[in-house]
Amino acid sequence: MPVDPAVLSRADAARYVNRSTDTLRRWARLDVGPAFVRQGTGRQARVCYRRSDLDAWVSGGCRLDRRGSRPADMPPSCARATP
């Protein structure tokens, strides 16, 4: 199966944003950090990150929830539209 460079595993995403996989896992659980997608269902679902979501998160300097929107309590500097 070919690998899509636009979609990264949690480990690859962690390297891409210079954070640990544990940090990304914790952020996902808290619904903060870069948006992610689940491939599969149940406990065996694989968490992946779109490169475009990671780029938006890094360049914006603000967290995105998993739905790709910014939480209401974010400061005005983070109020830009999400990609």
C-alpha positions in Angstrom: 0.0 0.0 0.0 1.5 3.4 -1.0 2.2 5.9 1.7 0.5 9.3 1.4 3.0 12.0 2.3 0.2 14.3 3.1 -0.9 12.1 6.0 1.5 11.4 8.8 1.5 8.8 11.6 1.6 10.1 15.2 5.4 9.4 15.3 6.1 11.2 12.1 3.8 14.1 13.1 5.6 14.4 16.4 9.0 14.6 14.6 7.5 17.1 12.2 6.3 19.5 14.9 9.3 18.7 17.3 7.2 17.3 20.1 7.0 13.8 21.6 4.4 11.2 20.7 3.3 11.3 24.3 2.6 15.0 24.0 0.5 14.6 20.8 -1.4 11.7 22.5 -2.1 13.9 25.6 -3.2 16.8 23.4 -5.5 14.6 21.4 -7.1 13.3 24.7 -7.5 16.9 25.9 -8.9 17.9 22.4 -6.1 20.5 21.9 -3.1 20.7 19.6 -3.2 20.0 15.9 -6.3 18.5 14.4 -6.1 14.7 13.7 -8.1 12.0 12.0 -8.8 8.4 13.1 -8.4 5.6 10.6 -10.4 2.6 11.6 -12.7 2.1 14.5 -12.6 1.3 18.2 -9.5 0.7 20.2 -7.6 -0.3 17.0 -8.2 3.0 15.3 -5.0 4.6 14.1 -4.5 8.4 14.7 -3.0 10.3 11.8 -2.3 13.9 11.1 -2.7 15.8 7.8 0.4 17.7 7.0 -1.8 20.8 6.1 -3.3 20.7 9.6 0.2 20.5 11.2 1.4 23.4 9.0 -1.6 25.5 10.0 -1.1 24.7 13.7 2.6 25.6 13.6 2.2 28.8 11.5 -0.8 30.0 13.6 0.9 29.2 16.9 -2.6 28.3 18.2 -4.2 25.1 19.0 -6.9 23.5 16.9 -9.4 21.0 18.2 -9.9 17.7 16.4 -12.8 19.2 14.4 -10.4 21.8 13.0 -11.9 24.7 14.8 -10.4 26.9 17.5 -11.8 26.8 21.0 -13.9 29.8 22.0 -11.6 30.7 24.8 -8.6 31.4 22.5 -7.1 34.9 22.5 -8.1 37.2 19.6 -4.8 36.7 17.9 -5.9 33.1 17.2 -9.3 34.1 15.8 -8.3 33.6 12.2 -10.4 31.3 10.1 -9.2 27.7 10.1 -8.0 26.1 6.8 
